[in-house]
Amino acid sequence: MHSSVAHFPPIMSLISHNLQAVNESIAHAAQRYDRNPTEIALLAVSKTFPVDAIYEAWQAGQVRFGENYVQEALNKIAALPALIADSEKIKQVEWHFIGPIQSNKTRPIAENFAWVHSVERDKIALRLSEQRPAHLPDLQICLQVNVSGEASKSGVTSAQLPALAHYVSTLPRLRLRGLMAVPEASDDVAQQRAAFKQLAQLKQDLCEQGIKLDTLSMGMSGDMDAAIAEGSTLVRIGSAIFGKRNYAV
Ligand SMILES: *Cc1c(COP(=O)(O)O)cnc(C)c1O
């Protein structure tokens, strides 16, 4: 006996539906703000979600994934190849580390990720540089800036940024690509845009000092549109793709 459910055609998974909607929002925002949509990359932030969710997003065409917690990320990085089961395709998956970095966790980050968005200290940058395996491409780096100036937030101040940027740009096996920020959450679009504009200005200032940067990692589910308006080249989207996070799990 067949269950009636089995007779329905396969429905699009919720994740692939969400992913499509996010990609459409990016395209619309690009059009609205006169941006080239190919210059806005989508990082799917999969923290707290299981590897099956990542696999589902991958099946829908997503290849860049962002993680915040080292051990959780390592477990998923180790588990995904068994699901994808194609060694060429698994090589196209790009892992980005976007969480706070403790100095005793730099080695697994240097060994397992393509990008790190959350560098905010000389010492962490030096360790990543020393620990990046020589056979891998340079580790792509963004410096995290505390644009809202909240005491509790991660990131360097705009005053500290130039020294850190100059230092990181001298380190072997790291390639400094740009700046990242997580501004204070706000429903006010003008306030969202002001914070992102500040990050874009800081990137511009560094470029004028001879530090060539091409990446602005800014915009999350709640403020993606404002970030694209202000020049984001990479949006980091979690809940709009995977759903609400449950940190208790
Ligand atoms: C969790 C997280 C995101 C994604 O946030 P959403 O609001 O779920 O889109 C983006 N960036 C960083 C640094 C994060 O920690």
The ligand as a Tripos MOL2 file, in Angstrom:
@<TRIPOS>MOLECULE
LIG
   15    15     1     0     0
SMALL
NO_CHARGES

@<TRIPOS>ATOM
      1 C1         25.0000   34.6240   12.2000 C.3       1 LIG1
      2 C2         25.7550   35.5920   11.3890 C.ar      1 LIG1
      3 C3         25.2830   36.0270   10.1360 C.ar      1 LIG1
      4 C4         23.9230   35.6350    9.5690 C.3       1 LIG1
      5 O1         22.9120   36.2840   10.2690 O.3       1 LIG1
      6 P1         21.3690   36.2190    9.7890 P.3       1 LIG1
      7 O2         20.7570   37.3670   10.4950 O.co2     1 LIG1
      8 O3         20.8460   34.9120   10.2270 O.co2     1 LIG1
      9 O4         21.3510   36.3700    8.3200 O.co2     1 LIG1
     10 C5         26.0790   36.8810    9.3950 C.ar      1 LIG1
     11 N1         27.2810   37.2960    9.8490 N.ar      1 LIG1
     12 C6         27.7720   36.9130   11.0360 C.ar      1 LIG1
     13 C7         29.1070   37.4020   11.4670 C.3       1 LIG1
     14 C8         27.0190   36.0610   11.8390 C.ar      1 LIG1
     15 O5         27.5170   35.7000   13.0370 O.3       1 LIG1
@<TRIPOS>BOND
     1     1     2 1
     2     2     3 ar
     3     2    14 ar
     4     3     4 1
     5     3    10 ar
     6     4     5 1
     7     5     6 1
     8     6     7 2
     9     6     8 1
    10     6     9 1
    11    10    11 ar
    12    11    12 ar
    13    12    13 1
    14    12    14 ar
    15    14    15 1
@<TRIPOS>SUBSTRUCTURE
     1 LIG1         1 GROUP 0 **** ****
